[in-house]
């Protein structure tokens, strides 16, 4: 079998969208945002494998700048690793990944990140499982209801709350907020509340589920962070739901110690994330990986790729 690896050109986006739709069974609106709603995208970030002039396999790289220790890192988020069924088992995805990663250092990436249900496939090329910290609270007694203050869904207003000391927090530009984040938030159906003008929490209140999902929160200190999490618990109680899951860990305290008296607190790390070093020193890489595993650093659902 002879195949050619090359970047997908803008004129070929329709063919790429067709491949992704066929492989993943998801509508085109979800995938067009990779080209039209991601301000960090650059032409050529989708690498394709071509056989007899037909696109049969892809790997897409999302560029994600994060800030930590007075430095901006840019990581490569791997997305849309897809091969048409009739061409699987021929090493196309492995060849694409090798070619993509070979250019990451020259392209200025510090590390790579991806989510997968088949980690062994990526471990062959140096990827490591990175169980990012998450937790769940199951309320077992009533708690006093606390007031909350809805804030506007206007992305410019929400962006004002993004100052935080949380490590490796994604630098959400206004264009990114208006494009990528607004799409994810509308898809998730979230509500956002603020406390004291210093922090916010974003909560998904499903109509047909027994679990409330906290999608993200920003807090400058322990007092605000505790108040935000308590607000989410109160929201669940108002809806008659006892279980609340959090996509991340508190930054300033141990959730078991602070909220254990309200019910059962369970650590539920995300097992599908993986990480790979690109150009960090061993010390820097271990610190980055450790921050994600501890839950201090996180990737909010609205930023997922």
HUSULZI-V960972 format. One record per backbone hydrogen bond with DSSP energy under -1.0 kcal/mol. NH is the residue of the N-H (numbers start at 0). CO is the residue of the C=O. Records with the same first field share a line. If there is no record, write none. Layout:
NH: CO  CO
This chain:
3: 49
5: 47
7: 45
11: 8
12: 9
15: 11
16: 12
17: 13
18: 14
19: 15
20: 16
21: 17
22: 18
23: 19
24: 20
31: 27
33: 30
34: 31
35: 31
36: 32
40: 37
44: 41
46: 58
47: 5
48: 56
49: 3
50: 53
53: 50
55: 48
56: 48
57: 81
58: 46
59: 78
60: 44
61: 76
63: 74
65: 72
66: 168
67: 70
70: 67
72: 65
74: 63
75: 110
76: 61
77: 112
78: 59
81: 57  79
83: 55
86: 83
87: 84
94: 90
95: 91
96: 92
97: 93
98: 94
99: 95
100: 96
101: 97
102: 99
103: 100
106: 102
107: 104
108: 103
109: 73
111: 275
112: 75
113: 273
115: 271
120: 117
122: 118
124: 121
125: 122
126: 121
127: 274
129: 272
131: 129
132: 291
134: 245
135: 265
136: 243
137: 263
138: 241
139: 261
148: 193
150: 191
157: 153
158: 154
159: 156
160: 157
161: 158
170: 64
171: 169
176: 172
177: 173
178: 174
180: 175
181: 176
182: 178
183: 179
184: 180
185: 181
186: 182
187: 183
188: 184
189: 184
190: 202
192: 200
193: 148
194: 198
197: 194
199: 217
200: 192
201: 215
202: 190
203: 212
211: 242
212: 203
213: 244
214: 201
215: 201
217: 199
224: 220
225: 221
226: 222
227: 223
228: 224
229: 225
230: 226
231: 227
232: 228
233: 229
234: 230
235: 231
236: 232
237: 233
238: 234
239: 236
240: 235
243: 136
244: 211
245: 134
246: 213
247: 245
248: 294
257: 253
258: 254
259: 255
261: 258
263: 137
265: 135
267: 133
269: 131
273: 113
274: 127
275: 111
277: 109
278: 109
284: 280
285: 281
286: 282
287: 283
288: 284
289: 285
290: 286
291: 287
292: 288
293: 289
295: 290
296: 290
302: 299
303: 300
